[in-house]
């Protein structure tokens, strides 16, 4: 699995955050769900 995060911030301060996951399915069946676990290292500080 690969994760890519893109952050775009415009001149007026508006921001867009995009997460892109790429997975390799090594089974004969299509994936219907992908569970993601968010660890403490990936959460924004409050």
C-alpha positions in Angstrom: 0.0 0.0 0.0 1.2 3.5 -0.8 -0.1 6.8 0.5 0.2 10.2 -1.1 -0.9 13.4 0.5 -1.2 16.6 -1.5 -1.8 20.0 0.2 -2.8 23.0 -1.9 -3.0 26.4 -0.4 -4.3 29.3 -2.5 -3.3 33.0 -2.1 -6.5 33.7 -0.1 -5.7 31.0 2.4 -8.2 28.4 1.2 -6.7 24.9 1.5 -7.4 21.5 -0.1 -6.0 18.3 1.4 -6.1 15.2 -0.8 -5.3 11.6 0.3 -4.5 9.0 -2.4 -4.1 5.4 -1.5 -2.7 2.8 -3.9 -3.1 -0.9 -3.1 -2.1 -4.1 -4.9 -4.9 -6.6 -4.9 -3.3 -10.1 -5.1 -6.6 -12.0 -4.9 -9.0 -13.1 -7.6 -11.8 -11.0 -6.0 -12.2 -7.3 -6.3 -11.7 -5.2 -3.2 -15.0 -3.9 -1.8 -13.7 -2.2 1.4 -10.5 -0.9 2.6 -10.1 -0.3 6.3 -7.7 2.4 7.3 -6.1 2.8 10.8 -5.1 6.3 11.7 -2.2 6.2 14.1 -1.2 9.1 16.4 1.7 10.0 14.0 -0.7 10.9 11.2 -3.2 13.0 13.2 -2.9 16.8 13.3 -1.9 18.4 16.5 -4.6 20.2 18.4 
